Amino acid sequence: MNKSTLDPGASPASEFGALLRSKREERGWLQKDVAQMIGCTPTHISQMENGHRRATPPVARELDKAFAMGPIFTNKAREGDHATLLEGFAAYVAEEAKATELRVFTLGIIPGVLQTLDYAREIAAGAVRRGSITAERADRRVAVLARRQEKLRRDPPPVIHVVLDESCIQRPIGGAGVMGDQLDALVEFAAMPHTMLQIAPLNLGADRAFDLPVYILTLPNRELMCYAESSRQGNLERDSAAVLPILGTYYQLQAMARSQADSVALIRERRKELP
C-alpha cells in the first residue's frame, strides 16, 4: 500500500480520499479488500485515497454499497463536481512542497504562489458571483492557497522563477488598494535572493512560448515534473524525458521576456497609474 500524508483541504479529491481511507481503516480492511468488493484494482483504491484520482459516481455508489453507511461517498463525490481545484492539482501541490526549483508561467492573473490573500479573495469572490463555486468553497480555496504559500517559505526555500504575461499586471482585480498591494508584493518578491521575476511583453504576440499556465518542478533527486492546465483540466507529467522539451521552451521564453530590472520598472509604472 502506497500511503502518503494527505491534506483533506487540498482539493475535493483529497477530501474524498481522506474519507475513504478513514472509513476503510476503521473497518480494518485492506485496500485489496475494498477493491474486491467494488470490482476495481487496489491501485485504483490507492490513487483515490492519495487524492490522485477522483471517484466517479458509479464508483462512489459501489463504495456506499460496500460500507453500508448511506450515501456518504456519493454525496462527497457530488461535492467534488463543484470542485474549486482542477483534477490533478492536488498531486501537483504535493510535489511542489518538495521541489528545489519551481518555474512558473501564467497569463491573465497573478499565479497563486505570488497572490496576496486579498487578491486571492477577489478572484474567489468573482467565481462565487458567476455561480461556479459556493462561498464555502471560495473560503477553502483561499485557505488552501495560504497553506501552499507557507510551504514555499520553508528553509531552505526553493529557487522560484516566474514569467508573467504582461496581461497579469494590466488586468485590474479588486479596487486600487488590492491591486496596488499586489503589485507591491511582486516587487518585494523580485528582491528576494532565491527568486527571479520577468514580464513577457504583450508585443511578443504569436512568439510567446505558452498559451496556457505552466508549472515546472525540479525535485531533490533532479527529476523533472510539469503541470499544465486549461479551464477544465489539469495534468501532471512525471516523466522527466517528456518535461525536458517543455523546460527548453521555458528557457526560450525567459530569453525573450524583459529582464528582471525592466520588469520591476514596468510593475512600478503600473503601480503609479492606479488611483
N, C-alpha and C positions, 0 to 999 in steps of 0.2 A: 504494500500500500504506500503510495506516494503522498504522504500527509504534509501539508505546508501550513504555516501560520496564516490565518485568514482574517482580514478585516471586514466584518459584515457590512460596514458602512461604505466600502469602496465602490460597490455597484450592486444593482439588483441581483446579478448572477452570484456575487459573493454572499449576499444576504440569503439567497436560496440555498447555496452550498453549506453555509453555516447551520441553517435549519436542518438540512438533510443529515449532515454529519452528527449533530447533537442527538437527533431522534434515533439514528442508527446506533450510536454508541450507548444510548440509554437502554436499548434492547439487547445489547451485547452481540449485535450482528456484525459480520464482516462485509466488506464491500461486495465480495463474491456472492454472499447470501442474498443481498438486495438485488444484485444483477440477475441472479437466477429467478427470483420472484417476479421481476418485471420484464424479463426477456431481453436483456441487453448484456453488455460486457462489463467486467469490473473496471476496465479503463474508462468506460463511459461514466460510471458512478464516480470514479476518482476525479475526472475532469469537472463534473458538476460540483463536487464537494470543494474543489480548489478554486471555484469561480471562473474556470477557463471555458466552461460550456454552459449555455443557458438551457434550461429544461423546456422542452416543447410541451404544449398542452396534453398530448397523448401520454407522454412520459410522466407528467405530473399526476394525471388521473390514475395511472398504474401504481404510482407510489402511494397515492391515497388508499387504493385497494389493499396494498401490501401492509401498510401501517395501521389501517382501520381506525383512524383518528379524525374522520371527517375530511372535508376538502381543504386541509391546511396547505398542501403542496400546490393544488390547483389555484387557490387564492394567491399564494405567494408568486407563482409563475405569472398570474394575471397582472399583478402589480408590476412585474418586470416588463410587461408590454408597454408600459408608460415610463420606461427607463430614462433616467436623466443622463446616463453614461452609455456610450456605444458598446456593443458587444466586442470583446477583445481588449477593451481599455483597462479593465481590472488587471489582466495579465501583464499588460504593459507597465502599469504603475508599480506592480510588484518588482519588476526588473529594474525600473528606473531608480528605485530606492537603493539598489546595489551598484549602480553604474559608477564608473570612474570618470567618464566623459559623456556629455549629453549635447547633441546638436539638434537645433530646432529651426524649422521654417514655418511661418504662418502668414496668412493674409486675412485682411478684413478686421480682425480683432486681435488684441494683445494675447499671447498664449498664456495659459493658466499658470505656468511657473512664474510668470512676471506680473500677474494681475494683483492690484491692491484688492482688499476684500470688498471695498465699496464698489469698485469697478465690477468685480465678480457678481456682487449682489444686483447691480443694474442689469447685467447680462441675464441672470437667472430671472429677474422680475419681468424682463421682456418675454421670456419663454412662458411665464405664467400668464401674461396678458394675451399671448397668442393661443393659449389653451393647450400647449404641447406638454406641460408638466403642471403638477399641483404646487401650491405654496409650500407644502411639506417637503416635496421633492426638491424644490428650489433651495430651501434651507439646508437640506442634506448635501446638495451639490456644492454649496459654498463650504460646508464643514469638511467635505472630502478634499476640496482644494486646499484648505488651510492645513490639513494633516499632510498632504502631499508636499506642500512648500516647506513645512517643518522638517521633513525627512531629507530635503535637499540642503538643509542648513547644518548637516552633520559635520563632524570633524574627523578627518579632513573632508572638505566639501568636494563634490565632483567639479571638474572643469566644464563650464557651460558656454557653448557657442550659440548665439541666437541671431538669425537673419529675419527681420521683419519686412514684409512688403510695405511700401510707403502708405498704403491704404490703412494700415493698422493705426497710424498716428493721425491720419486725417479724419477718420470716422469718429464723430462725437458720440460718446457713451456717457449718459448721465448729464448733470449740469457742468458748468465750468469748473466748479470745485472738484468734482470727481475726476474729470478728465485732466485737470491741472495736476492733481496729486498723482495720477497715474503716469503722466509724463515725467514728473519729478522722480518717481520711483525708477523709471527707465534710466535716467541719468545716473542715479545712485548705483543701479545695477552695473552699469558700464564702468564705474570707477573701481569695482572690486578686483582684486588681484587674480581671481580664478575665472573671470568672465570675459566674454567678447560680445559686443552688440553692434550689428550692422543693419543698415537700411537698404533694401533693394529698391531703387528708384522706379517710379511708375513708367518712365520712358524706356525701360527695358522691353516693354511690350511682349511680343511673342518670344523674345530671347530669355525671358525669365525661366529658370530651370524647372520649377514645380508649379502646378496649378492647384494643388491640394496641400493641406498641412502635412508635414513630415517630421518625425522624431527618430533620431539615430542614436543608439546607445553603444558605448564600449564598456564591457564588463571587466571585472578584475582579472579574469583569465584571458583578456584581449579578444574574446568573442564579440561579434557584432550582432545587433538586432535593430530592426527598423519597424516603426509603427506608422501607418498611414491611414487616413480616414477620409470618408466622404460625409455627406449629411446624414446618411443612413447606416453606414457600416464602417467598422474599424478592423484592421488586420495587422497582426504582429508577426513579422517574418523573423524566424530564429536561425536561419541558415546564413552563416557569415559569407559564404561564397555568393549568395544571392544579394546580400546587402552591399558588397564591395562596389558594384557599379553605381548604386544609389549614393554611396559615400563620395565617389568620384564626382558625381553630378553636383553634390552639395559643395565640394571644393570649388567647382566652376562657378557656382552661384556666389560664393564668398568673394571670388576674384572679381566678379562683375558688380558686386554691391559697393556702396560707399564705404570708405574707411570708417573705423570707429570714431575718430575725431570728427569727421564730416557728418557722421550720423548723429552724434551727440549735438553738434551745432544745429542740425536740422530740427531735432526734437526741441531744442531750446527756442528756436524761432517759432515753432508751432505753439509752444507754451506761451510766448508773448502775444500771440494772436487771440488767445482766449480772453473773454471779457472779465 
